[in-house]
Amino acid sequence: MRIVRAWNVSRDSLLGDRIRVANTHWTRLRGMLGRPNLDPGEGLLLDPCQSVHMYWMRYALDVAFLAEDGAVVAVYNELQPSRLSGRHNDAVRALELRAGTLEQSGTQVGDRIELKPVDI
């Protein structure tokens, strides 16, 4: 599975350096289900994605929805298990991170997130 680094260019802040990319039907469908809570720096990039659900999850996640150019179009801080995000028609992908990451970095709508491949 491909790994990327997510950098909030607007805040000069690293969001994660071990972000797995889920870009097939099956990897997006599975998402974070059945996986242990994320360590700092870990996450999942769902591509394409305009909404997420937290059914069957055991822990909260931060979610940032991104436009094609990396602009943040919606932010969910600590989206709880059994909840749904809204649908964001202007989003093309969703970045799921350890709960607290977006608040700690100050990430908000309008910020630009840069995604770069990580060599492993």
Secondary structure, 3 states (H helix, E strand, C coil): CCEEEEEECCCCEEEEEEEEEECCHHHHHHCCCCCCCCCCCEEEEECCCCCCECCCCCCCEEEEEECCCCEEEEEEEEECCCCECCCCCCCCEEEEEECCHHHHHCCCCCCEEEEEECCC
